[in-house]
Amino acid sequence: MIRSNVLSRQKRVVLRRAGSIDPYNIEEYIAEDGYFALGQALGEMTPEGVLEAIKDSGLQGRGGAGFPTGLKWSFVAQQSAEKTRYIICNADESEPGTFKDRLIMEGDPHAVLEGMALAGYAVGANEGWIYIRGEYEMSRDILERAVSQAEELNLLGDDMFGSGFSFHIHVHAGAGAYVCGEETALLESLEGKRGVPRIRPPYPTVRGFRGQPTVVNNVETLANVAPIILNGSEWFRAIGTARSPGTKVYSMLGDVNVAGLIEAPMGTTLREIIELHGGGMKGGKAFKAAQTGGASGTIIPAEMLDVPLDFASMRESGAGLGSGALLICDEDTDMVDLAYVLMRFFENESCGKCTPCRVGTAQMLEALDRLRRGTARRADLERLEEIAKYVGVSSFCGLGQAAPVPILTALRYFREEFESRLRH
Amino acid sequence: MEEVLAATDRVIDAHKADREALVEILREVNDENGHLTRDDLQRIAERTNLPLSEVYSVASFYSLISLEPLGRHVIRLCQDAPCHVAGGREVREALEHELGIPFGETTLDEQWSLLTTSCIGACAVGPVMMVDNDIFGNLTPEKAREIIARYREADVQDVTPTPQGG
């Protein structure tokens, strides 16, 4: 009962078919406008037209950073004509608490493929790769099946729809490493190497996969592409906020009555999401904090329940939307213990390439362990904060830069709780 | 030796000894035998024209590739925040107690390895663990013990009973 109310309140763009069609059957996708946008683009639109439509829509990357998708595509489209271009789908979803990409791939795989083909047409790429994390065996199986079904019907492959445009998609599985979600580490791994990040610039749009211009887009971003081409950018801009159009898919977890995946227009507040979609707090307890965006996300207090959830508004409030994970914590939550568990994740997943992240995460974990056990002194807390700032500014890639974020935001809003654990 | 490496060669052939497929080759050979031996690494290095050190370096980087033999069953318990706040710590203690080993180790009878994993994207049913390739959710200490018991029973019925009793 609660669940059906929750579903009826959602605005579904990305998830409109997920759960209602058979992901193993391409005909069910086609029956619901599937590959219609691609056919329309190849038959009636120029590549520039597709690129303009995505630019006009204001679509932003759904992997966490919120970079304008059309702008990213245009960087690749501008590269000299002799270069081979690639479209990479970043399906290395590993941010703790995030499982939206898995359910998009497993519920509506062709939406991702169609988005990739449209991206390829827009930027002049004939080859796409899906880098899927090693643990997602079912997603991989569904995607591989989807690619071969689409090729059989000539919706992918050579001379699609008789237009002269060819696009081939390969599915590649990772082997277990969180850092491979960072786009340059992903490219290294895709080339068969250790998944350590590359220096940027040059950005992948200039020198990416095999040293060639490459678009790297998140699964959810790509799943938004076909609906935009089909319905127009104005339709898309009418959803969400002026600065962040469209919807966002969230994975809501923790102390709410209904945990799981939801899709809501950008700009919906956390309070609305908890009340309308989460069925309220579990056991009627009080909300204490939420972590938005997974392990690398910000911890926010009750005072921020009414901030609109979109990239710009969150940034202005010193928080981040990130991957869309929403970990809801009630009044009983031990923030020091939570901070410790989050740091344990980063210490474990640090790739070891740069010193601030490799050593800093270990030192922060030690300090948090002492705090958790009640053996830390004031100097430990001061040092934790100092190291957190260093690691944030001096780490090589996004992993280390984000690792201190939960600690620093937890300290910003719940400092007394950390201080109360000090040994005097 | 040649016989032992026949499966490794098959995987390498399937990927045309392509250097770009190194991670997939390593993973597939690993899944075939449960872990990679030095001979596997050596053969992969020769056939992909890479230094052994580089193949080792790549193999040691990824958590789904093991350079040590693991138990017949491998438990990977998610230890990230969403599972932790849902009761993961109690499950962690129950597993250690039930198998008599700390995380990161394999039982003496080589039946069980107890490892942790980062998030496996099944957070809505946390705490979760993988046993080999199967995911179990909504774990409690009792449920975790029951799952182990079920595997033990199946092993006894399926194949040779282990004298040590697991």
Boltz contact constraints between the chains, C-beta under 6 A:
constraints:
  - contact:
      token1: [A, 96]
      token2: [B, 80]
      max_distance: 6.0
  - contact:
      token1: [A, 96]
      token2: [B, 81]
      max_distance: 6.0
  - contact:
      token1: [A, 96]
      token2: [B, 119]
      max_distance: 6.0
  - contact:
      token1: [A, 97]
      token2: [B, 82]
      max_distance: 6.0
  - contact:
      token1: [A, 97]
      token2: [B, 123]
      max_distance: 6.0
  - contact:
      token1: [A, 99]
      token2: [B, 121]
      max_distance: 6.0
  - contact:
      token1: [A, 99]
      token2: [B, 123]
      max_distance: 6.0
  - contact:
      token1: [A, 102]
      token2: [B, 121]
      max_distance: 6.0
  - contact:
      token1: [A, 134]
      token2: [B, 64]
      max_distance: 6.0
  - contact:
      token1: [A, 135]
      token2: [B, 120]
      max_distance: 6.0
  - contact:
      token1: [A, 175]
      token2: [B, 23]
      max_distance: 6.0
  - contact:
      token1: [A, 175]
      token2: [B, 27]
      max_distance: 6.0
  - contact:
      token1: [A, 175]
      token2: [B, 62]
      max_distance: 6.0
  - contact:
      token1: [A, 175]
      token2: [B, 64]
      max_distance: 6.0
  - contact:
      token1: [A, 175]
      token2: [B, 65]
      max_distance: 6.0
  - contact:
      token1: [A, 176]
      token2: [B, 62]
      max_distance: 6.0
  - contact:
      token1: [A, 176]
      token2: [B, 63]
      max_distance: 6.0
  - contact:
      token1: [A, 176]
      token2: [B, 64]
      max_distance: 6.0
  - contact:
      token1: [A, 177]
      token2: [B, 62]
      max_distance: 6.0
  - contact:
      token1: [A, 178]
      token2: [B, 118]
      max_distance: 6.0
  - contact:
      token1: [A, 191]
      token2: [B, 20]
      max_distance: 6.0
  - contact:
      token1: [A, 192]
      token2: [B, 19]
      max_distance: 6.0
  - contact:
      token1: [A, 192]
      token2: [B, 20]
      max_distance: 6.0
  - contact:
      token1: [A, 192]
      token2: [B, 21]
      max_distance: 6.0
  - contact:
      token1: [A, 192]
      token2: [B, 22]
      max_distance: 6.0
  - contact:
      token1: [A, 192]
      token2: [B, 23]
      max_distance: 6.0
  - contact:
      token1: [A, 194]
      token2: [B, 57]
      max_distance: 6.0
  - contact:
      token1: [A, 194]
      token2: [B, 58]
      max_distance: 6.0
  - contact:
      token1: [A, 194]
      token2: [B, 61]
      max_distance: 6.0
  - contact:
      token1: [A, 253]
      token2: [B, 82]
      max_distance: 6.0
  - contact:
      token1: [A, 253]
      token2: [B, 123]
      max_distance: 6.0
  - contact:
      token1: [A, 259]
      token2: [B, 124]
      max_distance: 6.0
  - contact:
      token1: [A, 260]
      token2: [B, 124]
      max_distance: 6.0
  - contact:
      token1: [A, 327]
      token2: [B, 82]
      max_distance: 6.0
  - contact:
      token1: [A, 341]
      token2: [B, 81]
      max_distance: 6.0
  - contact:
      token1: [A, 341]
      token2: [B, 84]
      max_distance: 6.0
  - contact:
      token1: [A, 342]
      token2: [B, 81]
      max_distance: 6.0
  - contact:
      token1: [A, 345]
      token2: [B, 80]
      max_distance: 6.0
